[in-house]
Amino acid sequence: MTRYYHTTDAADAILRDGFRDGEGTYGFATYTLSGVFLADDPVDINEGAVGDQVLAIDLAVPIDDYELVADGNTSREWCVPAELINSQGIVTLLTEDEVDELAQRRFNRWVRLLDEGEPQ
């Protein structure tokens, strides 16, 4: 089982009714993507997310075919069909403390990479 994250301002509706496909360009000027944007770390408004509620999505199925690859990404991201998440995922709302802990771990990982001289 792999854990992914989705930042939103509609956690209650998603938990009640499931995900719905959204659309966005994700920085691609000529392409519109449809699905649910997931990341390997919680993202915030600085990375294009809307809202401050973070849902954890546990999936046992691979989503490699949906990965988005773009220059400058600080995390791995995917655009996954809502139907796949709704039928295969276990979705939970994270507490603020859990989100803060994940943000601290992400920050520590960046600092370690910078200290080691690794490219970002």
Backbone as JSON Lines, residues from 0, in Angstrom:
{"i":0,"aa":"M","n":[0.86,-1.17,0.0],"ca":[0.0,0.0,0.0],"c":[0.91,1.24,0.0]}
{"i":1,"aa":"T","n":[0.61,2.18,-0.88],"ca":[1.38,3.43,-0.96],"c":[0.48,4.58,-0.59]}
{"i":2,"aa":"R","n":[1.04,5.55,0.14],"ca":[0.27,6.71,0.59],"c":[0.57,7.92,-0.28]}
{"i":3,"aa":"Y","n":[-0.5,8.61,-0.67],"ca":[-0.43,9.84,-1.44],"c":[-1.24,10.89,-0.69]}
{"i":4,"aa":"Y","n":[-1.1,12.16,-1.12],"ca":[-1.78,13.25,-0.43],"c":[-2.5,14.15,-1.43]}
{"i":5,"aa":"H","n":[-3.62,14.69,-0.97],"ca":[-4.42,15.64,-1.76],"c":[-4.84,16.78,-0.83]}
{"i":6,"aa":"T","n":[-4.46,18.0,-1.21],"ca":[-4.82,19.19,-0.43],"c":[-6.09,19.79,-1.02]}
{"i":7,"aa":"T","n":[-7.03,20.18,-0.14],"ca":[-8.34,20.6,-0.61],"c":[-9.0,21.55,0.39]}
{"i":8,"aa":"D","n":[-10.08,22.16,-0.03],"ca":[-10.95,22.9,0.89],"c":[-12.32,22.23,0.97]}
{"i":9,"aa":"A","n":[-12.41,20.99,0.47],"ca":[-13.69,20.27,0.42],"c":[-13.57,18.86,0.99]}
{"i":10,"aa":"A","n":[-12.8,18.7,2.05],"ca":[-12.58,17.37,2.62],"c":[-13.88,16.69,3.03]}
{"i":11,"aa":"D","n":[-14.79,17.42,3.67],"ca":[-16.04,16.8,4.13],"c":[-16.83,16.22,2.97]}
{"i":12,"aa":"A","n":[-16.94,16.98,1.88],"ca":[-17.69,16.5,0.71],"c":[-17.01,15.3,0.07]}
{"i":13,"aa":"I","n":[-15.68,15.33,-0.01],"ca":[-14.95,14.2,-0.6],"c":[-15.12,12.95,0.26]}
{"i":14,"aa":"L","n":[-14.99,13.1,1.56],"ca":[-15.16,11.94,2.44],"c":[-16.58,11.38,2.38]}
{"i":15,"aa":"R","n":[-17.55,12.25,2.18],"ca":[-18.96,11.83,2.11],"c":[-19.31,11.25,0.74]}
{"i":16,"aa":"D","n":[-18.9,11.95,-0.34],"ca":[-19.37,11.61,-1.68],"c":[-18.31,11.02,-2.61]}
{"i":17,"aa":"G","n":[-17.06,11.05,-2.18],"ca":[-15.97,10.58,-3.04],"c":[-15.37,11.71,-3.86]}
{"i":18,"aa":"F","n":[-14.29,11.41,-4.51],"ca":[-13.6,12.39,-5.36],"c":[-14.36,12.57,-6.66]}
{"i":19,"aa":"R","n":[-14.22,13.75,-7.24],"ca":[-14.7,14.04,-8.58],"c":[-13.52,14.52,-9.4]}
{"i":20,"aa":"D","n":[-13.49,14.17,-10.68],"ca":[-12.41,14.65,-11.54],"c":[-12.48,16.16,-11.66]}
{"i":21,"aa":"G","n":[-11.33,16.78,-11.52],"ca":[-11.2,18.21,-11.77],"c":[-10.36,18.39,-13.02]}
{"i":22,"aa":"E","n":[-10.26,19.63,-13.46],"ca":[-9.45,19.93,-14.64],"c":[-8.46,21.02,-14.31]}
{"i":23,"aa":"G","n":[-7.3,20.92,-14.92],"ca":[-6.28,21.93,-14.75],"c":[-5.19,21.77,-15.78]}
{"i":24,"aa":"T","n":[-4.42,22.82,-15.98],"ca":[-3.35,22.76,-16.98],"c":[-2.04,22.3,-16.37]}
{"i":25,"aa":"Y","n":[-1.91,22.39,-15.06],"ca":[-0.71,21.96,-14.37],"c":[0.54,22.56,-15.01]}
{"i":26,"aa":"G","n":[0.41,23.79,-15.47],"ca":[1.56,24.47,-16.07],"c":[1.81,24.11,-17.52]}
{"i":27,"aa":"F","n":[1.01,23.21,-18.09],"ca":[1.14,22.88,-19.5],"c":[0.24,23.81,-20.29]}
{"i":28,"aa":"A","n":[0.83,24.7,-21.05],"ca":[0.07,25.74,-21.73],"c":[-0.99,25.19,-22.68]}
{"i":29,"aa":"T","n":[-0.72,24.07,-23.32],"ca":[-1.65,23.58,-24.35],"c":[-2.39,22.32,-23.95]}
{"i":30,"aa":"Y","n":[-2.19,21.83,-22.74],"ca":[-2.84,20.59,-22.32],"c":[-3.69,20.82,-21.08]}
{"i":31,"aa":"T","n":[-4.9,20.27,-21.09],"ca":[-5.75,20.28,-19.91],"c":[-5.84,18.85,-19.4]}
{"i":32,"aa":"L","n":[-5.56,18.69,-18.13],"ca":[-5.61,17.37,-17.5],"c":[-6.9,17.22,-16.72]}
{"i":33,"aa":"S","n":[-7.41,16.01,-16.66],"ca":[-8.62,15.72,-15.91],"c":[-8.33,14.6,-14.93]}
{"i":34,"aa":"G","n":[-8.69,14.81,-13.68],"ca":[-8.48,13.8,-12.65],"c":[-8.33,14.46,-11.3]}
{"i":35,"aa":"V","n":[-7.71,13.74,-10.38],"ca":[-7.45,14.22,-9.03],"c":[-5.95,14.33,-8.87]}
{"i":36,"aa":"F","n":[-5.48,15.49,-8.45],"ca":[-4.05,15.71,-8.29],"c":[-3.6,15.17,-6.93]}
{"i":37,"aa":"L","n":[-2.63,14.25,-6.97],"ca":[-2.05,13.66,-5.77],"c":[-0.56,13.95,-5.75]}
{"i":38,"aa":"A","n":[0.02,13.94,-4.56],"ca":[1.45,14.14,-4.41],"c":[2.01,13.2,-3.36]}
{"i":39,"aa":"D","n":[3.32,13.02,-3.38],"ca":[3.95,12.15,-2.39],"c":[4.18,12.85,-1.06]}
{"i":40,"aa":"D","n":[3.96,14.15,-1.01],"ca":[3.99,14.97,0.21],"c":[2.81,15.92,0.13]}
{"i":41,"aa":"P","n":[2.28,16.36,1.26],"ca":[1.24,17.4,1.19],"c":[1.81,18.66,0.54]}
{"i":42,"aa":"V","n":[1.06,19.23,-0.38],"ca":[1.48,20.49,-1.03],"c":[0.57,21.61,-0.55]}
{"i":43,"aa":"D","n":[1.03,22.85,-0.77],"ca":[0.24,24.0,-0.31],"c":[0.02,24.97,-1.46]}
{"i":44,"aa":"I","n":[-0.48,26.13,-1.14],"ca":[-0.81,27.13,-2.15],"c":[0.41,27.55,-2.97]}
{"i":45,"aa":"N","n":[1.59,27.5,-2.37],"ca":[2.81,27.84,-3.09],"c":[3.1,26.87,-4.23]}
{"i":46,"aa":"E","n":[2.5,25.71,-4.16],"ca":[2.7,24.69,-5.18],"c":[1.42,24.44,-5.99]}
{"i":47,"aa":"G","n":[0.48,25.36,-5.88],"ca":[-0.73,25.29,-6.69],"c":[-1.93,24.65,-6.05]}
{"i":48,"aa":"A","n":[-1.82,24.2,-4.81],"ca":[-2.95,23.55,-4.15],"c":[-3.94,24.59,-3.63]}
{"i":49,"aa":"V","n":[-5.19,24.19,-3.53],"ca":[-6.24,25.05,-2.98],"c":[-6.74,24.42,-1.69]}
{"i":50,"aa":"G","n":[-6.76,25.2,-0.63],"ca":[-7.28,24.71,0.64],"c":[-6.17,24.39,1.63]}
{"i":51,"aa":"D","n":[-6.6,24.06,2.85],"ca":[-5.63,23.74,3.89],"c":[-5.96,22.42,4.59]}
{"i":52,"aa":"Q","n":[-6.87,21.65,4.03],"ca":[-7.18,20.32,4.55],"c":[-6.4,19.32,3.71]}
{"i":53,"aa":"V","n":[-5.81,18.34,4.36],"ca":[-5.01,17.35,3.63],"c":[-5.62,15.96,3.84]}
{"i":54,"aa":"L","n":[-5.91,15.31,2.72],"ca":[-6.4,13.95,2.74],"c":[-5.26,13.0,2.4]}
{"i":55,"aa":"A","n":[-5.16,11.92,3.14],"ca":[-4.22,10.85,2.83],"c":[-4.99,9.79,2.06]}
{"i":56,"aa":"I","n":[-4.4,9.34,0.96],"ca":[-5.03,8.32,0.13],"c":[-4.09,7.13,0.07]}
{"i":57,"aa":"D","n":[-4.52,6.0,0.59],"ca":[-3.73,4.78,0.54],"c":[-4.24,3.93,-0.62]}
{"i":58,"aa":"L","n":[-3.32,3.6,-1.53],"ca":[-3.67,2.81,-2.71],"c":[-2.76,1.59,-2.8]}
{"i":59,"aa":"A","n":[-3.35,0.44,-3.11],"ca":[-2.58,-0.78,-3.31],"c":[-2.3,-1.02,-4.79]}
{"i":60,"aa":"V","n":[-2.89,-0.2,-5.65],"ca":[-2.68,-0.35,-7.1],"c":[-1.65,0.68,-7.57]}
{"i":61,"aa":"P","n":[-0.84,0.32,-8.58],"ca":[0.15,1.28,-9.08],"c":[-0.52,2.41,-9.87]}
{"i":62,"aa":"I","n":[0.07,3.59,-9.75],"ca":[-0.45,4.74,-10.5],"c":[0.67,5.39,-11.33]}
{"i":63,"aa":"D","n":[1.69,4.62,-11.62],"ca":[2.85,5.13,-12.37],"c":[2.45,5.8,-13.69]}
{"i":64,"aa":"D","n":[1.47,5.26,-14.37],"ca":[1.06,5.8,-15.67],"c":[0.46,7.2,-15.57]}
{"i":65,"aa":"Y","n":[0.11,7.63,-14.37],"ca":[-0.52,8.93,-14.18],"c":[0.44,9.99,-13.63]}
{"i":66,"aa":"E","n":[1.72,9.63,-13.5],"ca":[2.68,10.57,-12.91],"c":[2.92,11.75,-13.84]}
{"i":67,"aa":"L","n":[3.04,12.93,-13.24],"ca":[3.34,14.17,-13.95],"c":[4.81,14.48,-13.75]}
{"i":68,"aa":"V","n":[5.5,14.7,-14.83],"ca":[6.91,15.01,-14.74],"c":[7.11,16.41,-15.31]}
{"i":69,"aa":"A","n":[7.6,17.31,-14.45],"ca":[7.82,18.69,-14.87],"c":[9.07,19.21,-14.19]}
{"i":70,"aa":"D","n":[9.8,20.07,-14.9],"ca":[10.98,20.68,-14.32],"c":[10.61,21.5,-13.11]}
{"i":71,"aa":"G","n":[11.45,21.43,-12.09],"ca":[11.25,22.26,-10.91],"c":[10.35,21.68,-9.85]}
{"i":72,"aa":"N","n":[9.77,20.49,-10.09],"ca":[8.93,19.87,-9.06],"c":[9.76,19.55,-7.82]}
{"i":73,"aa":"T","n":[9.22,19.84,-6.67],"ca":[9.9,19.48,-5.43],"c":[9.34,18.2,-4.85]}
{"i":74,"aa":"S","n":[8.29,17.69,-5.44],"ca":[7.73,16.42,-5.01],"c":[7.2,15.68,-6.23]}
{"i":75,"aa":"R","n":[6.94,14.41,-6.07],"ca":[6.34,13.64,-7.17],"c":[4.83,13.89,-7.14]}
{"i":76,"aa":"E","n":[4.24,13.99,-8.34],"ca":[2.81,14.29,-8.43],"c":[2.17,13.45,-9.52]}
{"i":77,"aa":"W","n":[0.87,13.21,-9.34],"ca":[0.09,12.4,-10.26],"c":[-1.26,13.06,-10.5]}
{"i":78,"aa":"C","n":[-1.87,12.77,-11.66],"ca":[-3.25,13.17,-11.95],"c":[-4.0,11.86,-12.24]}
{"i":79,"aa":"V","n":[-4.78,11.42,-11.25],"ca":[-5.38,10.09,-11.24],"c":[-6.89,10.19,-11.41]}
{"i":80,"aa":"P","n":[-7.5,9.32,-12.21],"ca":[-8.96,9.35,-12.33],"c":[-9.64,9.16,-10.97]}
{"i":81,"aa":"A","n":[-10.64,9.97,-10.71],"ca":[-11.38,9.88,-9.45],"c":[-11.95,8.49,-9.24]}
{"i":82,"aa":"E","n":[-12.42,7.87,-10.3],"ca":[-13.02,6.53,-10.19],"c":[-12.03,5.53,-9.6]}
{"i":83,"aa":"L","n":[-10.77,5.62,-9.99],"ca":[-9.76,4.7,-9.47],"c":[-9.57,4.91,-7.97]}
{"i":84,"aa":"I","n":[-9.47,6.17,-7.55],"ca":[-9.29,6.47,-6.12],"c":[-10.53,6.04,-5.34]}
{"i":85,"aa":"N","n":[-11.69,6.36,-5.84],"ca":[-12.94,6.02,-5.13],"c":[-13.13,4.52,-4.99]}
{"i":86,"aa":"S","n":[-12.71,3.75,-5.99],"ca":[-12.93,2.3,-5.93],"c":[-11.79,1.55,-5.24]}
{"i":87,"aa":"Q","n":[-10.58,2.11,-5.24],"ca":[-9.43,1.38,-4.73],"c":[-8.75,2.02,-3.52]}
{"i":88,"aa":"G","n":[-9.1,3.28,-3.23],"ca":[-8.38,4.0,-2.19],"c":[-9.04,3.98,-0.83]}
{"i":89,"aa":"I","n":[-8.21,4.13,0.19],"ca":[-8.67,4.37,1.55],"c":[-8.3,5.81,1.86]}
{"i":90,"aa":"V","n":[-9.3,6.64,2.12],"ca":[-9.1,8.08,2.26],"c":[-9.36,8.5,3.7]}
{"i":91,"aa":"T","n":[-8.41,9.26,4.27],"ca":[-8.56,9.77,5.63],"c":[-8.12,11.23,5.68]}
{"i":92,"aa":"L","n":[-8.77,11.98,6.55],"ca":[-8.41,13.38,6.77],"c":[-7.33,13.45,7.83]}
{"i":93,"aa":"L","n":[-6.23,14.12,7.51],"ca":[-5.13,14.27,8.46],"c":[-5.41,15.41,9.43]}
{"i":94,"aa":"T","n":[-4.92,15.28,10.63],"ca":[-5.01,16.37,11.6],"c":[-3.95,17.41,11.28]}
{"i":95,"aa":"E","n":[-4.1,18.6,11.86],"ca":[-3.09,19.65,11.66],"c":[-1.73,19.19,12.17]}
{"i":96,"aa":"D","n":[-1.7,18.46,13.27],"ca":[-0.44,17.95,13.81],"c":[0.23,16.98,12.83]}
{"i":97,"aa":"E","n":[-0.57,16.12,12.21],"ca":[-0.01,15.18,11.23],"c":[0.55,15.92,10.02]}
{"i":98,"aa":"V","n":[-0.15,16.94,9.56],"ca":[0.32,17.74,8.42],"c":[1.61,18.46,8.79]}
{"i":99,"aa":"D","n":[1.65,19.04,10.0],"ca":[2.85,19.74,10.45],"c":[4.04,18.78,10.54]}
{"i":100,"aa":"E","n":[3.8,17.57,11.03],"ca":[4.88,16.57,11.14],"c":[5.42,16.2,9.75]}
{"i":101,"aa":"L","n":[4.52,16.03,8.78],"ca":[4.95,15.72,7.41],"c":[5.72,16.88,6.8]}
{"i":102,"aa":"A","n":[5.28,18.11,7.07],"ca":[5.99,19.29,6.55],"c":[7.39,19.37,7.15]}
{"i":103,"aa":"Q","n":[7.52,19.06,8.43],"ca":[8.83,19.09,9.08],"c":[9.75,18.02,8.49]}
{"i":104,"aa":"R","n":[9.22,16.84,8.24],"ca":[10.03,15.77,7.64],"c":[10.49,16.17,6.24]}
{"i":105,"aa":"R","n":[9.59,16.8,5.46],"ca":[9.94,17.25,4.11],"c":[11.03,18.31,4.18]}
{"i":106,"aa":"F","n":[10.89,19.25,5.1],"ca":[11.9,20.29,5.28],"c":[13.25,19.68,5.66]}
{"i":107,"aa":"N","n":[13.25,18.76,6.6],"ca":[14.49,18.09,7.02],"c":[15.15,17.35,5.86]}
{"i":108,"aa":"R","n":[14.34,16.75,5.0],"ca":[14.86,16.05,3.82],"c":[15.55,17.04,2.88]}
{"i":109,"aa":"W","n":[14.94,18.22,2.67],"ca":[15.55,19.25,1.81],"c":[16.87,19.73,2.39]}
{"i":110,"aa":"V","n":[16.88,19.98,3.7],"ca":[18.1,20.45,4.35],"c":[19.2,19.4,4.2]}
{"i":111,"aa":"R","n":[18.86,18.14,4.41],"ca":[19.85,17.07,4.27],"c":[20.4,17.02,2.85]}
{"i":112,"aa":"L","n":[19.53,17.17,1.85],"ca":[19.98,17.16,0.46],"c":[20.9,18.35,0.18]}
{"i":113,"aa":"L","n":[20.56,19.51,0.71],"ca":[21.41,20.69,0.51],"c":[22.76,20.5,1.19]}
{"i":114,"aa":"D","n":[22.76,19.94,2.38],"ca":[24.01,19.69,3.11],"c":[24.9,18.7,2.37]}
{"i":115,"aa":"E","n":[24.27,17.75,1.7],"ca":[25.03,16.73,0.96],"c":[25.44,17.23,-0.41]}
{"i":116,"aa":"G","n":[24.95,18.44,-0.79],"ca":[25.3,18.99,-2.09],"c":[24.54,18.38,-3.24]}
{"i":117,"aa":"E","n":[23.44,17.73,-2.95],"ca":[22.63,17.12,-3.99],"c":[21.83,18.19,-4.74]}
{"i":118,"aa":"P","n":[21.65,18.03,-6.04],"ca":[20.78,18.98,-6.77],"c":[19.34,18.82,-6.33]}
{"i":119,"aa":"Q","n":[18.59,19.89,-6.43],"ca":[17.17,19.85,-6.02],"c":[16.29,19.4,-7.14]}
